[in-house]
Amino acid sequence: MDPSQVKLPPMKDLTVDNITENTIRINSLCQDPRMKYVLERLVTHLHDFARETRLSSDEWMTGLRFLTEVGQICTDVRQEFILLSDVLGLSILVDSIDHPKPPGSTEGTVLGPFHTHEAEEMPYGDSMSHDPKGEPLLVVCTLRDTNGNPIEGVKIDIWETDSTGHYDVQHPDRDGPDGRCIMRSDNSGIFWFHAITPVPYPIPHDGPVGKLLKKLHRHPYRPSHMHFMFQKEGFDHLITALYLRNDPYESSDAVFGVKDSLVVDIGRAGPEYAKKYNVSEDHALLTYDFVLVSEAETAELRANNSKVALDKLGLKVKIVNGLPVPDLD
């Protein structure tokens, strides 16, 4: 940018006490009110963090080197920054804020670093896993709105690990997607498929995030789970997962993803499911009734939650395009 074309407010005699207000002032020329607000709060909290901890130069350089290492290890199939966000509890916090759920609807959870866009669409009753060592699992689910009506034609991304606790992208010799698929709900809001019973596994811990967990005396394990992502116009985008009850890591998930409403039991098919889906009566069975929320319901709830939360913090805001900005009127 040409400095002669930008009229910046003068800054001089910067101190520990006035650097924050001067940084905010010089950023205030931003024309986007939401971006200006986000940066104002970011600078405020970052500067307060440094002042409250009396952050040393050596500590800050350690932090910068750590973030550099996080970026350097990222690839198309390994998102270390997502992993960092996950283990700090930020991913689940942002999802809960941005996708609030009314009572009775399916709660969201973390996306995780292993979703890809290469999964193939699969017909009902097919198997998304080709792992011969996994326990075969029949999955039968329904999709409804908050009024109990079935939802047809929802795009559903589904993915899980193999029986060793690895996603397909973690195998260097893989020749295509496995343990993942895309399905569409039928006119009754039903989708069903074959998979394998999920197993617990460690998140990648051979990089900077793993070193951080070790320093914090935390384990890297996630409880057994299967990921689901739902997309249809008019409905709030839902990223969620189902977790197996009594898993050894159910209450200590490394990325804070477990919610009580998402914990399920693995049952057995029994006579009814065995006959309908052509499996043995002792075949492992997972069933779940997903409830999606409309975009309008989510927008109203998100705006109300934002106003209430920020009023409690003493911040005067108004909601623009579903997000808070300073209310300067």
Summary of the structure (lengths in Angstrom):
residues: 329
radius of gyration: 23.6
end to end distance: 31.3
largest distance: 80.4
contacts: 936
relative contact order: 0.14
helix: 33%
strand: 22%
